[in-house]
């Protein structure tokens, strides 16, 4: 879009130094420092912690700078501002786009009331590697879910229009392939083929751009040997030229400075010139200001490129309505969660919880003697990776249980702590477990082990928690394990002995209440895994949408793709030696993507398809085939089913994934009722990016497709479709 008249006039009126000022954001300085920066012409600042401080900065920008341009106020509003929602990985587990959009709306309303106008969220890095701590901030291993949830968040943040008093500008991050760091180590090299880039890592960004995301953040990693902050091909050729992205490309914190240790820039001036030249619009960290102005003079930076970048920044300020009114009403700042906000995040936390297994121990049936143990029993560490220091605190599960189970005798004994090696509390827990009717074990990893710079090489429960669980199992008393985590964990050493296990993630402000809702059966644990739980840390990266290889492991001598796909069989059943497997580990993950059940039970009818043959031209003209399935709630309680549709492209010009999710829907079904769930499949679902020629082309190849529909990967029924 060409700049508006107002923006054009401002660009023309700005000096070279003022233009460079517009193209920077500086990291969390004090209010005093921020005022100095704004006086000096900086275009964006981090949120100075209150609406009053924002207004003070805007006043400096408007009244004390030559052209009076207001500042953008940025902040990582990732899963909440004052009210904290479940972490994004948990939000993906809800398989509920509307809910994710609502959570982003809530975060936007709270943040904008405080003067924030720009968030660095959503994170839409597809990742198949749970060693990487940042999987907590994204939507898991699947391309389609990540794209869908990314769209939902962008819509939630942006609302009806950016100028509204409850909207903030979204940033899709981190562009691109940051979720595939070698060895799972944060910031590490990502080397991805064009095929994988197009079909996996770029796809959610394409969706976010299509949805209108205001900004895209460059990632720290290299792709093709080029650090993304200097990757002209991806930032400019693909993102801006091919996709027509007209928003802001913002750098990550000191990502431009980092071009020096990456060894593609000789010094800071070189780094800054490389980055702006590659298509970066806003540098994060203040590198340009640290340079002698002559280093960035007009003969050393392309003036047209600079004007383009400035135009993008000013256009966002205009869309946010800042030129008309840069101030926020201070009396309206929302500093505490409202009752509705608490209710929403509580619902979200319950909806995100995944019931990994249950032998009928859950929901609890009014037990009398209850032992509450594990490091999460008395902890309030439920907020997760992007905890804002100013966020409303969460409560503890022990306190919540105390209030909600007045009839029970509750005994609380955590037994072990998260990280230390002290197991001396375990015997006491064992003795207490012998006296109890039920043991509730609240285990997991603390928030500090998740998020940025929090890669782990061992995905088992940290500290002595596994020992605690095995000791409890040894008592014979029934028990339930609730796992709070920011990533898939390896649970192989104890899961078979646990009667019931729930993954509650880091559930936010109302996590404790939501967990108790689930334990007591007041809410359904109806989430589904957005990322596979591996059997062993040595098995990652692992994901369901893998290619079959030329030598898939065979089961009993016959190729059984479904079993191969999801690993229902152990090495004993796999007879062929020269096949793709580990000699010492069962095939497939412990729990596959999409796994999870609830207290209600469902039966699916046979799926139907509106046509078994369709012509390619008909699809390309916009037609769809419709696949339908009837779902019956066979239990006596209302419940939510997540119907998942996976595509299998039987023969293609490139090795296709064994299955890939192309549609899903979450539906609440009353006891005994039957609902029909239908999905439309067209070119977007049947096609893929072909990289045979540059630029890549989106193609649907004629041939046979199977559409597998069901409640999880290993429980699907298929219909066939021929594209001619
Ligand atoms: C992270 C980004 C974040 C930025 C600003 C960086 O370290 O990688 O995701 O938006 O900091 O806080």
Boltz pocket constraint, residues with backbone or C-beta under 6 A from the ligand:
constraints:
  - pocket:
      binder: B
      contacts: [[A, 76], [A, 120], [A, 173], [A, 252], [A, 253], [A, 452]]
      max_distance: 6.0
